[in-house]
Amino acid sequence: MTAPTRTTLTVQAMHAIDQITGAVIPPIHPATTYARGADNQLIGEQDYRRPSGPTEKQAARVMAMLEDAPEAKLFSSGMAAIAAVIESVPTGGHVIAQTEMYYGAKLLLQRAVAKQRITLDLVAPGDLPALTAAARPDTDLIWIESPANPSWAVVDIPRAAEIAHAVGATLGVDSTCAPPCTTQALALGADIVMHSATKYLNGHSDVLAGVLATRETDPRWEEIGEIHSKTGAVPGAFETWLLMRGLRTLWVRFERQSASALAIAEALQADAGLEAVLYPGLPGHPGHAVATRQMTNGFGGMLSLHIAGGYEAAARFAAATKLFTQATSLGGVESLIEHRKPIEGPDSPVADNLVRLSVGLEDPADLLADLREALAGSHNAV
């Protein structure tokens, strides 16, 4: 038979017959240390669970397969993964990132600037002329996020890679909201791709983890590996096992969430209670053409709404939904809603009236009805 697709390989990620019991799902290996024989030689290939044990190694192999990467590493969180990349920037190195990106990552970069570890320029996501102008011979890292949280602006990854490589910089891509079932960032030119595995990869809001995958096992990747090991930023065996379980349904979850989000976005475009619907799957979205090229299996379950009436109306709307739960995070099977400005703080560029939605696996008609009822109620309350 022909080689199975990545979809099939992902579904069967944990389908490894245990030769002792016949179990079709591999066991969890929580051990932190591994025995040696009388000759002081290791009985197996493990000596210690940092940086990874058998469970983590299997999950890393699955992630490398998904990204078509030579290697991938699991971290204790997405932030730990980002921190390892930032730590790999040499002292005084120049970094370019986005004005709009996951705010935790931006705060981490700004902290490194405050400690005079790096220099930093921020450009608007998708503004390629500004990115070109900011790149310079001492630029070490260009960090982009596509789609960018929470406006879902889309960055042209191949063009960003060209700009980075022209000055000898590494292109890192936060692809949390465009998992490898829809976007192959490394194939598009990125050098490193990062996922907060807490989100779509796990998909059940019960795991904290991060992933880095690399296009080449170069000196930077070796340094990231050393940082990973020495800092012990590794997930637990049980969390890793749950992550693999979640990965098995990634493709079907993402397809369903994308379809539901698109249906909701299309239906809400004409709602009088909204100033804008931000979703890259809509033809009117500024990044739609690039998203269509880069996101080949759906545009994801994330969309944002600009609520007519400003900050207070947005707060009332987010609190009025019944099926959407007010909570931070995204990519889980349950639908979440969040008035984003108070989460990121007064210095955030996010609009006061922006409400972020993470569409889950509920019936999209029910979700749409919930949103419309909350919109009507939030405006009638004025």
Short mmCIF file of the C-alpha atoms (twelve columns), coordinates in Angstrom:
data_MODEL
# 
_entry.id   MODEL 
# 
loop_
_atom_site.group_PDB 
_atom_site.id 
_atom_site.type_symbol 
_atom_site.label_atom_id 
_atom_site.label_alt_id 
_atom_site.label_comp_id 
_atom_site.label_asym_id 
_atom_site.label_seq_id 
_atom_site.Cartn_x 
_atom_site.Cartn_y 
_atom_site.Cartn_z 
_atom_site.pdbx_PDB_model_num 
ATOM 1   C CA . MET A 1   0.000   0.000  0.000  1 
ATOM 2   C CA . THR A 2   1.018   3.619  -0.378 1 
ATOM 3   C CA . ALA A 3   2.472   5.449  2.609  1 
ATOM 4   C CA . PRO A 4   -0.272  6.559  5.018  1 
ATOM 5   C CA . THR A 5   -1.103  10.230 5.301  1 
ATOM 6   C CA . ARG A 6   -0.208  12.384 8.299  1 
ATOM 7   C CA . THR A 7   -3.875  12.250 9.278  1 
ATOM 8   C CA . THR A 8   -3.728  8.477  9.619  1 
ATOM 9   C CA . LEU A 9   -0.342  8.543  11.342 1 
ATOM 10  C CA . THR A 10  -1.647  11.071 13.861 1 
ATOM 11  C CA . VAL A 11  -4.765  9.046  14.647 1 
ATOM 12  C CA . GLN A 12  -2.578  6.014  15.283 1 
ATOM 13  C CA . ALA A 13  0.022   7.963  17.286 1 
ATOM 14  C CA . MET A 14  -0.617  5.889  20.408 1 
ATOM 15  C CA . HIS A 15  -1.453  2.656  18.632 1 
ATOM 16  C CA . ALA A 16  1.631   0.703  19.633 1 
ATOM 17  C CA . ILE A 17  0.889   -2.836 20.759 1 
ATOM 18  C CA . ASP A 18  2.417   -3.545 24.161 1 
ATOM 19  C CA . GLN A 19  4.251   -6.847 23.699 1 
ATOM 20  C CA . ILE A 20  3.739   -7.873 27.320 1 
ATOM 21  C CA . THR A 21  0.017   -7.180 27.785 1 
ATOM 22  C CA . GLY A 22  -1.271  -6.715 24.235 1 
ATOM 23  C CA . ALA A 23  -2.621  -3.250 25.163 1 
ATOM 24  C CA . VAL A 24  -3.255  -1.090 22.085 1 
ATOM 25  C CA . ILE A 25  -2.385  2.097  23.980 1 
ATOM 26  C CA . PRO A 26  1.153   2.477  25.371 1 
ATOM 27  C CA . PRO A 27  1.613   2.822  29.123 1 
ATOM 28  C CA . ILE A 28  2.633   5.995  30.924 1 
ATOM 29  C CA . HIS A 29  6.241   5.963  32.130 1 
ATOM 30  C CA . PRO A 30  6.423   8.271  35.169 1 
ATOM 31  C CA . ALA A 31  9.800   7.029  36.416 1 
ATOM 32  C CA . THR A 32  12.412  9.753  36.893 1 
ATOM 33  C CA . THR A 33  15.460  7.498  36.991 1 
ATOM 34  C CA . TYR A 34  16.465  4.252  35.294 1 
ATOM 35  C CA . ALA A 35  18.516  1.322  36.566 1 
ATOM 36  C CA . ARG A 36  21.960  0.149  35.544 1 
ATOM 37  C CA . GLY A 37  23.223  -3.412 35.510 1 
ATOM 38  C CA . ALA A 38  26.082  -4.970 37.463 1 
ATOM 39  C CA . ASP A 39  28.526  -3.540 34.912 1 
ATOM 40  C CA . ASN A 40  27.119  -0.044 35.577 1 
ATOM 41  C CA . GLN A 41  25.748  0.068  32.047 1 
ATOM 42  C CA . LEU A 42  22.193  1.260  31.427 1 
ATOM 43  C CA . ILE A 43  19.664  -1.536 31.026 1 
ATOM 44  C CA . GLY A 44  17.746  0.549  28.477 1 
ATOM 45  C CA . GLU A 45  18.432  3.814  26.671 1 
ATOM 46  C CA . GLN A 46  17.287  6.066  29.543 1 
ATOM 47  C CA . ASP A 47  19.300  7.294  32.501 1 
ATOM 48  C CA . TYR A 48  17.099  10.131 33.787 1 
ATOM 49  C CA . ARG A 49  13.764  11.630 32.756 1 
ATOM 50  C CA . ARG A 50  15.165  15.084 32.182 1 
ATOM 51  C CA . PRO A 51  15.133  16.078 29.374 1 
ATOM 52  C CA . SER A 52  12.732  13.345 28.318 1 
ATOM 53  C CA . GLY A 53  11.455  9.904  29.219 1 
ATOM 54  C CA . PRO A 54  9.874   7.231  27.021 1 
ATOM 55  C CA . THR A 55  6.447   8.910  26.993 1 
ATOM 56  C CA . GLU A 56  7.900   12.301 26.074 1 
ATOM 57  C CA . LYS A 57  10.090  10.795 23.374 1 
ATOM 58  C CA . GLN A 58  7.094   9.190  21.696 1 
ATOM 59  C CA . ALA A 59  5.153   12.457 21.743 1 
ATOM 60  C CA . ALA A 60  8.155   14.345 20.361 1 
ATOM 61  C CA . ARG A 61  8.392   11.859 17.493 1 
ATOM 62  C CA . VAL A 62  4.713   12.417 16.706 1 
ATOM 63  C CA . MET A 63  5.197   16.193 16.684 1 
ATOM 64  C CA . ALA A 64  8.279   15.921 14.459 1 
ATOM 65  C CA . MET A 65  6.235   13.780 12.063 1 
ATOM 66  C CA . LEU A 66  3.390   16.311 12.048 1 
ATOM 67  C CA . GLU A 67  5.779   19.169 11.269 1 
ATOM 68  C CA . ASP A 68  7.941   17.139 8.875  1 
ATOM 69  C CA . ALA A 69  10.836  18.133 11.124 1 
ATOM 70  C CA . PRO A 70  14.020  16.228 11.978 1 
ATOM 71  C CA . GLU A 71  13.397  16.881 15.684 1 
ATOM 72  C CA . ALA A 72  10.855  18.325 18.089 1 
ATOM 73  C CA . LYS A 73  11.059  19.014 21.820 1 
ATOM 74  C CA . LEU A 74  8.298   19.103 24.419 1 
ATOM 75  C CA . PHE A 75  8.254   21.825 27.061 1 
ATOM 76  C CA . SER A 76  6.319   22.355 30.263 1 
ATOM 77  C CA . SER A 77  4.365   25.199 28.615 1 
ATOM 78  C CA . GLY A 78  4.268   27.306 25.494 1 
ATOM 79  C CA . MET A 79  5.908   30.125 27.442 1 
ATOM 80  C CA . ALA A 80  8.752   27.807 28.468 1 
ATOM 81  C CA . ALA A 81  9.280   26.990 24.789 1 
ATOM 82  C CA . ILE A 82  9.317   30.684 23.840 1 
ATOM 83  C CA . ALA A 83  11.661  31.455 26.728 1 
ATOM 84  C CA . ALA A 84  14.132  28.858 25.443 1 
ATOM 85  C CA . VAL A 85  14.176  30.496 22.010 1 
ATOM 86  C CA . ILE A 86  14.694  33.960 23.518 1 
ATOM 87  C CA . GLU A 87  17.453  32.609 25.769 1 
ATOM 88  C CA . SER A 88  19.244  31.345 22.643 1 
ATOM 89  C CA . VAL A 89  19.594  34.927 21.356 1 
ATOM 90  C CA . PRO A 90  23.170  36.101 22.082 1 
ATOM 91  C CA . THR A 91  23.605  38.973 24.523 1 
ATOM 92  C CA . GLY A 92  23.004  42.221 22.654 1 
ATOM 93  C CA . GLY A 93  21.306  40.420 19.790 1 
ATOM 94  C CA . HIS A 94  18.573  42.199 17.863 1 
ATOM 95  C CA . VAL A 95  15.066  40.745 17.787 1 
ATOM 96  C CA . ILE A 96  12.051  41.759 15.712 1 
ATOM 97  C CA . ALA A 97  8.567   40.799 16.845 1 
ATOM 98  C CA . GLN A 98  5.009   41.975 16.322 1 
ATOM 99  C CA . THR A 99  3.086   44.814 17.915 1 
ATOM 100 C CA . GLU A 100 0.193   42.383 18.072 1 
ATOM 101 C CA . MET A 101 1.033   38.937 19.391 1 
ATOM 102 C CA . TYR A 102 0.420   36.790 22.438 1 
ATOM 103 C CA . TYR A 103 0.917   39.339 25.183 1 
ATOM 104 C CA . GLY A 104 2.818   36.949 27.469 1 
ATOM 105 C CA . ALA A 105 5.493   36.443 24.816 1 
ATOM 106 C CA . LYS A 106 5.756   40.198 24.275 1 
ATOM 107 C CA . LEU A 107 6.185   40.752 28.017 1 
ATOM 108 C CA . LEU A 108 8.972   38.162 28.054 1 
ATOM 109 C CA . LEU A 109 10.755  39.977 25.219 1 
ATOM 110 C CA . GLN A 110 10.330  43.338 26.946 1 
ATOM 111 C CA . ARG A 111 11.734  41.856 30.138 1 
ATOM 112 C CA . ALA A 112 14.857  40.794 28.226 1 
ATOM 113 C CA . VAL A 113 15.148  44.342 26.868 1 
ATOM 114 C CA . ALA A 114 14.832  45.819 30.372 1 
ATOM 115 C CA . LYS A 115 17.719  43.596 31.490 1 
ATOM 116 C CA . GLN A 116 19.729  44.780 28.446 1 
ATOM 117 C CA . ARG A 117 19.909  41.205 27.167 1 
ATOM 118 C CA . ILE A 118 18.530  42.056 23.719 1 
ATOM 119 C CA . THR A 119 17.394  44.956 21.574 1 
ATOM 120 C CA . LEU A 120 13.877  44.830 20.166 1 
ATOM 121 C CA . ASP A 121 11.843  46.345 17.358 1 
ATOM 122 C CA . LEU A 122 8.119   45.759 16.989 1 
ATOM 123 C CA . VAL A 123 6.279   45.915 13.668 1 
ATOM 124 C CA . ALA A 124 2.635   45.457 12.821 1 
ATOM 125 C CA . PRO A 125 1.784   41.874 11.819 1 
ATOM 126 C CA . GLY A 126 1.736   41.486 8.062  1 
ATOM 127 C CA . ASP A 127 3.539   44.789 7.405  1 
ATOM 128 C CA . LEU A 128 6.300   43.369 5.226  1 
ATOM 129 C CA . PRO A 129 7.842   46.753 4.260  1 
ATOM 130 C CA . ALA A 130 8.182   47.606 7.964  1 
ATOM 131 C CA . LEU A 131 9.668   44.173 8.655  1 
ATOM 132 C CA . THR A 132 12.166  44.657 5.833  1 
ATOM 133 C CA . ALA A 133 13.124  48.093 7.140  1 
ATOM 134 C CA . ALA A 134 13.597  46.792 10.693 1 
ATOM 135 C CA . ALA A 135 15.829  43.869 9.657  1 
ATOM 136 C CA . ARG A 136 19.536  44.634 9.885  1 
ATOM 137 C CA . PRO A 137 22.860  42.772 9.888  1 
ATOM 138 C CA . ASP A 138 22.797  42.168 13.647 1 
ATOM 139 C CA . THR A 139 19.224  40.857 13.666 1 
ATOM 140 C CA . ASP A 140 19.381  37.418 15.234 1 
ATOM 141 C CA . LEU A 141 15.709  36.442 15.531 1 
ATOM 142 C CA . ILE A 142 12.482  37.442 13.822 1 
ATOM 143 C CA . TRP A 143 9.486   36.179 15.784 1 
ATOM 144 C CA . ILE A 144 6.098   36.183 14.100 1 
ATOM 145 C CA . GLU A 145 2.680   34.857 14.988 1 
ATOM 146 C CA . SER A 146 0.152   33.909 12.332 1 
ATOM 147 C CA . PRO A 147 -2.750  34.315 12.682 1 
ATOM 148 C CA . ALA A 148 -1.924  37.015 15.239 1 
ATOM 149 C CA . ASN A 149 -3.847  36.965 18.497 1 
ATOM 150 C CA . PRO A 150 -6.468  38.499 18.799 1 
ATOM 151 C CA . SER A 151 -7.213  40.282 15.476 1 
ATOM 152 C CA . TRP A 152 -6.133  37.209 13.511 1 
ATOM 153 C CA . ALA A 153 -3.985  39.283 11.177 1 
ATOM 154 C CA . VAL A 154 -2.129  36.945 8.830  1 
ATOM 155 C CA . VAL A 155 1.618   37.064 8.177  1 
ATOM 156 C CA . ASP A 156 3.060   35.826 4.880  1 
ATOM 157 C CA . ILE A 157 5.467   33.209 6.247  1 
ATOM 158 C CA . PRO A 158 7.503   32.642 3.034  1 
ATOM 159 C CA . ARG A 159 8.086   36.387 2.632  1 
ATOM 160 C CA . ALA A 160 8.996   36.771 6.303  1 
ATOM 161 C CA . ALA A 161 11.466  33.907 5.865  1 
ATOM 162 C CA . GLU A 162 13.073  35.631 2.903  1 
ATOM 163 C CA . ILE A 163 13.466  38.835 4.918  1 
ATOM 164 C CA . ALA A 164 14.940  36.969 7.883  1 
ATOM 165 C CA . HIS A 165 17.338  34.867 5.854  1 
ATOM 166 C CA . ALA A 166 18.541  37.878 3.840  1 
ATOM 167 C CA . VAL A 167 20.158  39.237 7.021  1 
ATOM 168 C CA . GLY A 168 21.147  35.840 8.439  1 
ATOM 169 C CA . ALA A 169 18.409  35.792 11.084 1 
ATOM 170 C CA . THR A 170 16.343  32.887 12.365 1 
ATOM 171 C CA . LEU A 171 12.610  32.986 11.664 1 
ATOM 172 C CA . GLY A 172 10.525  31.653 14.539 1 
ATOM 173 C CA . VAL A 173 6.785   31.206 14.102 1 
ATOM 174 C CA . ASP A 174 4.195   30.936 16.842 1 
ATOM 175 C CA . SER A 175 1.706   28.709 15.045 1 
ATOM 176 C CA . THR A 176 -0.463  27.910 18.045 1 
ATOM 177 C CA . CYS A 177 -3.652  28.983 16.272 1 
ATOM 178 C CA . ALA A 178 -2.644  27.306 13.018 1 
ATOM 179 C CA . PRO A 179 -1.577  23.790 14.056 1 
ATOM 180 C CA . PRO A 180 0.263   21.498 11.636 1 
ATOM 181 C CA . CYS A 181 -2.967  19.958 10.372 1 
ATOM 182 C CA . THR A 182 -3.573  23.250 8.536  1 
ATOM 183 C CA . THR A 183 -0.227  25.114 8.344  1 
ATOM 184 C CA . GLN A 184 3.227   23.676 7.739  1 
ATOM 185 C CA . ALA A 185 5.335   26.602 8.921  1 
ATOM 186 C CA . LEU A 186 8.681   24.851 8.424  1 
ATOM 187 C CA . ALA A 187 7.821   23.905 4.856  1 
ATOM 188 C CA . LEU A 188 6.884   27.552 4.252  1 
ATOM 189 C CA . GLY A 189 10.364  28.699 5.294  1 
ATOM 190 C CA . ALA A 190 10.334  29.037 9.071  1 
ATOM 191 C CA . ASP A 191 13.389  27.793 10.956 1 
ATOM 192 C CA . ILE A 192 11.589  27.058 14.237 1 
ATOM 193 C CA . VAL A 193 7.892   26.594 14.892 1 
ATOM 194 C CA . MET A 194 6.324   26.880 18.342 1 
ATOM 195 C CA . HIS A 195 2.976   25.630 19.620 1 
ATOM 196 C CA . SER A 196 1.325   26.118 22.932 1 
ATOM 197 C CA . ALA A 197 0.287   22.471 23.067 1 
ATOM 198 C CA . THR A 198 -2.211  23.472 25.758 1 
ATOM 199 C CA . LYS A 199 -4.438  24.744 22.944 1 
ATOM 200 C CA . TYR A 200 -5.409  22.900 19.738 1 
ATOM 201 C CA . LEU A 201 -2.834  20.116 19.957 1 
ATOM 202 C CA . ASN A 202 -4.268  18.797 23.209 1 
ATOM 203 C CA . GLY A 203 -7.698  20.272 22.655 1 
ATOM 204 C CA . HIS A 204 -9.292  19.404 26.007 1 
ATOM 205 C CA . SER A 205 -8.185  22.203 28.371 1 
ATOM 206 C CA . ASP A 206 -6.482  19.761 30.709 1 
ATOM 207 C CA . VAL A 207 -2.802  19.893 29.723 1 
ATOM 208 C CA . LEU A 208 -0.123  22.573 30.070 1 
ATOM 209 C CA . ALA A 209 2.630   21.990 27.514 1 
ATOM 210 C CA . GLY A 210 4.609   23.525 24.679 1 
ATOM 211 C CA . VAL A 211 6.399   22.274 21.569 1 
ATOM 212 C CA . LEU A 212 9.281   23.461 19.437 1 
ATOM 213 C CA . ALA A 213 10.133  21.856 16.104 1 
ATOM 214 C CA . THR A 214 13.088  22.736 13.905 1 
ATOM 215 C CA . ARG A 215 13.824  22.743 10.191 1 
ATOM 216 C CA . GLU A 216 17.493  21.916 10.828 1 
ATOM 217 C CA . THR A 217 19.451  20.486 13.752 1 
ATOM 218 C CA . ASP A 218 21.815  23.459 13.662 1 
ATOM 219 C CA . PRO A 219 23.860  25.095 16.469 1 
ATOM 220 C CA . ARG A 220 20.882  27.173 17.616 1 
ATOM 221 C CA . TRP A 221 18.768  24.048 17.966 1 
ATOM 222 C CA . GLU A 222 21.561  22.372 19.920 1 
ATOM 223 C CA . GLU A 223 21.665  25.356 22.271 1 
ATOM 224 C CA . ILE A 224 17.889  25.250 22.702 1 
ATOM 225 C CA . GLY A 225 18.262  21.578 23.555 1 
ATOM 226 C CA . GLU A 226 20.824  22.413 26.208 1 
ATOM 227 C CA . ILE A 227 18.561  25.114 27.671 1 
ATOM 228 C CA . HIS A 228 15.671  22.651 27.616 1 
ATOM 229 C CA . SER A 229 17.645  20.046 29.515 1 
ATOM 230 C CA . LYS A 230 19.491  22.265 31.978 1 
ATOM 231 C CA . THR A 231 16.403  24.255 33.012 1 
ATOM 232 C CA . GLY A 232 14.249  21.141 33.303 1 
ATOM 233 C CA . ALA A 233 11.403  22.812 31.402 1 
ATOM 234 C CA . VAL A 234 9.821   19.459 30.598 1 
ATOM 235 C CA . PRO A 235 6.205   18.283 30.908 1 
ATOM 236 C CA . GLY A 236 5.152   15.466 33.200 1 
ATOM 237 C CA . ALA A 237 4.617   11.985 31.819 1 
ATOM 238 C CA . PHE A 238 0.875   12.033 32.476 1 
ATOM 239 C CA . GLU A 239 0.439   15.422 30.782 1 
ATOM 240 C CA . THR A 240 2.434   14.149 27.816 1 
ATOM 241 C CA . TRP A 241 0.256   11.045 27.580 1 
ATOM 242 C CA . LEU A 242 -2.858  13.232 27.616 1 
ATOM 243 C CA . LEU A 243 -1.320  15.388 24.894 1 
ATOM 244 C CA . MET A 244 -0.823  12.347 22.685 1 
ATOM 245 C CA . ARG A 245 -4.403  11.291 23.331 1 
ATOM 246 C CA . GLY A 246 -5.577  14.732 22.247 1 
ATOM 247 C CA . LEU A 247 -3.399  14.680 19.136 1 
ATOM 248 C CA . ARG A 248 -5.248  11.633 17.849 1 
ATOM 249 C CA . THR A 249 -8.361  13.747 17.247 1 
ATOM 250 C CA . LEU A 250 -6.600  16.944 16.132 1 
ATOM 251 C CA . TRP A 251 -7.636  16.731 12.484 1 
ATOM 252 C CA . VAL A 252 -11.337 16.105 13.060 1 
ATOM 253 C CA . ARG A 253 -11.555 18.642 15.890 1 
ATOM 254 C CA . PHE A 254 -9.860  21.380 13.899 1 
ATOM 255 C CA . GLU A 255 -11.977 20.763 10.797 1 
ATOM 256 C CA . ARG A 256 -15.201 20.906 12.813 1 
ATOM 257 C CA . GLN A 257 -14.144 23.978 14.802 1 
ATOM 258 C CA . SER A 258 -13.072 25.757 11.611 1 
ATOM 259 C CA . ALA A 259 -16.372 25.006 9.898  1 
ATOM 260 C CA . SER A 260 -18.374 26.195 12.908 1 
ATOM 261 C CA . ALA A 261 -16.322 29.384 13.306 1 
ATOM 262 C CA . LEU A 262 -16.727 30.228 9.633  1 
ATOM 263 C CA . ALA A 263 -20.489 29.689 9.804  1 
ATOM 264 C CA . ILE A 264 -20.752 31.911 12.885 1 
ATOM 265 C CA . ALA A 265 -18.528 34.611 11.380 1 
ATOM 266 C CA . GLU A 266 -20.563 34.678 8.174  1 
ATOM 267 C CA . ALA A 267 -23.859 34.847 10.066 1 
ATOM 268 C CA . LEU A 268 -22.747 37.691 12.359 1 
ATOM 269 C CA . GLN A 269 -21.361 40.002 9.672  1 
ATOM 270 C CA . ALA A 270 -24.680 41.803 9.266  1 
ATOM 271 C CA . ASP A 271 -25.496 42.071 12.983 1 
ATOM 272 C CA . ALA A 272 -26.194 45.680 13.953 1 
ATOM 273 C CA . GLY A 273 -24.641 45.162 17.364 1 
ATOM 274 C CA . LEU A 274 -21.198 44.620 15.843 1 
ATOM 275 C CA . GLU A 275 -18.734 47.015 14.279 1 
ATOM 276 C CA . ALA A 276 -16.562 44.250 12.811 1 
ATOM 277 C CA . VAL A 277 -16.105 40.486 12.631 1 
ATOM 278 C CA . LEU A 278 -12.451 39.450 12.479 1 
ATOM 279 C CA . TYR A 279 -11.886 36.026 10.958 1 
ATOM 280 C CA . PRO A 280 -9.291  35.102 8.290  1 
ATOM 281 C CA . GLY A 281 -11.775 32.772 6.582  1 
ATOM 282 C CA . LEU A 282 -13.955 35.715 5.541  1 
ATOM 283 C CA . PRO A 283 -13.175 37.051 2.044  1 
ATOM 284 C CA . GLY A 284 -13.243 40.594 3.416  1 
ATOM 285 C CA . HIS A 285 -10.493 39.914 5.979  1 
ATOM 286 C CA . PRO A 286 -7.273  41.739 4.934  1 
ATOM 287 C CA . GLY A 287 -5.245  38.536 5.259  1 
ATOM 288 C CA . HIS A 288 -7.711  36.201 3.580  1 
ATOM 289 C CA . ALA A 289 -5.665  35.615 0.402  1 
ATOM 290 C CA . VAL A 290 -2.489  34.762 2.337  1 
ATOM 291 C CA . ALA A 291 -4.456  32.653 4.827  1 
ATOM 292 C CA . THR A 292 -5.964  30.675 1.955  1 
ATOM 293 C CA . ARG A 293 -2.449  29.792 0.763  1 
ATOM 294 C CA . GLN A 294 -1.063  28.968 4.208  1 
ATOM 295 C CA . MET A 295 -4.031  27.403 6.011  1 
ATOM 296 C CA . THR A 296 -4.963  24.443 3.860  1 
ATOM 297 C CA . ASN A 297 -7.348  22.591 6.171  1 
ATOM 298 C CA . GLY A 298 -9.533  25.302 7.657  1 
ATOM 299 C CA . PHE A 299 -9.019  28.747 9.171  1 
ATOM 300 C CA . GLY A 300 -9.384  27.686 12.793 1 
ATOM 301 C CA . GLY A 301 -11.919 28.203 15.523 1 
ATOM 302 C CA . MET A 302 -10.756 31.653 16.638 1 
ATOM 303 C CA . LEU A 303 -12.571 34.864 15.768 1 
ATOM 304 C CA . SER A 304 -12.972 38.262 17.369 1 
ATOM 305 C CA . LEU A 305 -15.838 40.735 17.443 1 
ATOM 306 C CA . HIS A 306 -15.771 44.513 17.782 1 
ATOM 307 C CA . ILE A 307 -18.858 45.278 19.833 1 
ATOM 308 C CA . ALA A 308 -20.822 48.466 19.079 1 
ATOM 309 C CA . GLY A 309 -20.947 50.595 22.205 1 
ATOM 310 C CA . GLY A 310 -17.324 50.307 23.303 1 
ATOM 311 C CA . TYR A 311 -15.702 48.854 26.406 1 
ATOM 312 C CA . GLU A 312 -18.800 48.583 28.595 1 
ATOM 313 C CA . ALA A 313 -20.911 46.962 25.887 1 
ATOM 314 C CA . ALA A 314 -18.142 44.438 25.233 1 
ATOM 315 C CA . ALA A 315 -17.948 43.612 28.952 1 
ATOM 316 C CA . ARG A 316 -21.719 43.117 29.172 1 
ATOM 317 C CA . PHE A 317 -21.753 40.940 26.072 1 
ATOM 318 C CA . ALA A 318 -18.959 38.648 27.271 1 
ATOM 319 C CA . ALA A 319 -20.750 38.165 30.582 1 
ATOM 320 C CA . ALA A 320 -24.145 37.492 29.018 1 
ATOM 321 C CA . THR A 321 -23.456 34.291 27.070 1 
ATOM 322 C CA . LYS A 322 -24.772 30.992 28.410 1 
ATOM 323 C CA . LEU A 323 -22.980 28.404 26.258 1 
ATOM 324 C CA . PHE A 324 -19.719 30.314 25.841 1 
ATOM 325 C CA . THR A 325 -17.748 30.274 29.099 1 
ATOM 326 C CA . GLN A 326 -15.849 33.409 30.124 1 
ATOM 327 C CA . ALA A 327 -12.316 32.065 30.389 1 
ATOM 328 C CA . THR A 328 -8.796  32.548 29.050 1 
ATOM 329 C CA . SER A 329 -7.285  30.022 26.620 1 
ATOM 330 C CA . LEU A 330 -8.433  28.603 23.325 1 
ATOM 331 C CA . GLY A 331 -8.603  25.533 21.128 1 
ATOM 332 C CA . GLY A 332 -10.511 23.278 23.510 1 
ATOM 333 C CA . VAL A 333 -13.642 21.289 22.785 1 
ATOM 334 C CA . GLU A 334 -15.705 23.796 24.804 1 
ATOM 335 C CA . SER A 335 -16.428 27.307 23.518 1 
ATOM 336 C CA . LEU A 336 -14.849 30.222 25.372 1 
ATOM 337 C CA . ILE A 337 -15.390 33.977 25.311 1 
ATOM 338 C CA . GLU A 338 -13.159 36.746 26.599 1 
ATOM 339 C CA . HIS A 339 -13.248 40.533 26.718 1 
ATOM 340 C CA . ARG A 340 -9.603  40.853 25.851 1 
ATOM 341 C CA . LYS A 341 -8.607  44.408 26.867 1 
ATOM 342 C CA . PRO A 342 -8.851  43.960 30.658 1 
ATOM 343 C CA . ILE A 343 -6.862  40.723 30.351 1 
ATOM 344 C CA . GLU A 344 -3.934  42.329 28.528 1 
ATOM 345 C CA . GLY A 345 -4.041  45.644 30.410 1 
ATOM 346 C CA . PRO A 346 -4.163  49.338 29.532 1 
ATOM 347 C CA . ASP A 347 -0.909  49.306 27.524 1 
ATOM 348 C CA . SER A 348 -2.200  46.663 25.120 1 
ATOM 349 C CA . PRO A 349 -2.938  47.736 21.521 1 
ATOM 350 C CA . VAL A 350 -6.081  45.580 21.582 1 
ATOM 351 C CA . ALA A 351 -9.267  47.573 20.954 1 
ATOM 352 C CA . ASP A 352 -11.392 48.301 24.017 1 
ATOM 353 C CA . ASN A 353 -14.429 46.687 22.422 1 
ATOM 354 C CA . LEU A 354 -12.767 43.480 21.168 1 
ATOM 355 C CA . VAL A 355 -14.243 40.193 22.362 1 
ATOM 356 C CA . ARG A 356 -12.374 37.004 21.495 1 
ATOM 357 C CA . LEU A 357 -14.181 33.745 20.797 1 
ATOM 358 C CA . SER A 358 -12.803 30.219 20.787 1 
ATOM 359 C CA . VAL A 359 -15.370 28.061 19.020 1 
ATOM 360 C CA . GLY A 360 -15.586 24.514 20.311 1 
ATOM 361 C CA . LEU A 361 -17.457 21.395 19.248 1 
ATOM 362 C CA . GLU A 362 -20.971 22.361 20.310 1 
ATOM 363 C CA . ASP A 363 -23.727 22.672 17.705 1 
ATOM 364 C CA . PRO A 364 -22.887 25.880 15.788 1 
ATOM 365 C CA . ALA A 365 -26.566 26.815 15.600 1 
ATOM 366 C CA . ASP A 366 -26.735 26.754 19.399 1 
ATOM 367 C CA . LEU A 367 -23.592 28.859 19.677 1 
ATOM 368 C CA . LEU A 368 -24.883 31.406 17.193 1 
ATOM 369 C CA . ALA A 369 -28.182 31.701 19.037 1 
ATOM 370 C CA . ASP A 370 -26.292 32.218 22.305 1 
ATOM 371 C CA . LEU A 371 -24.195 35.012 20.792 1 
ATOM 372 C CA . ARG A 372 -27.181 36.760 19.242 1 
ATOM 373 C CA . GLU A 373 -29.142 36.635 22.478 1 
ATOM 374 C CA . ALA A 374 -26.166 38.020 24.412 1 
ATOM 375 C CA . LEU A 375 -25.671 40.790 21.861 1 
ATOM 376 C CA . ALA A 376 -29.295 41.818 22.055 1 
ATOM 377 C CA . GLY A 377 -29.258 41.720 25.839 1 
ATOM 378 C CA . SER A 378 -26.028 43.690 26.182 1 
ATOM 379 C CA . HIS A 379 -27.343 46.530 24.023 1 
ATOM 380 C CA . ASN A 380 -30.846 46.555 25.496 1 
ATOM 381 C CA . ALA A 381 -29.262 47.027 28.924 1 
ATOM 382 C CA . VAL A 382 -27.951 50.472 27.998 1 
# 
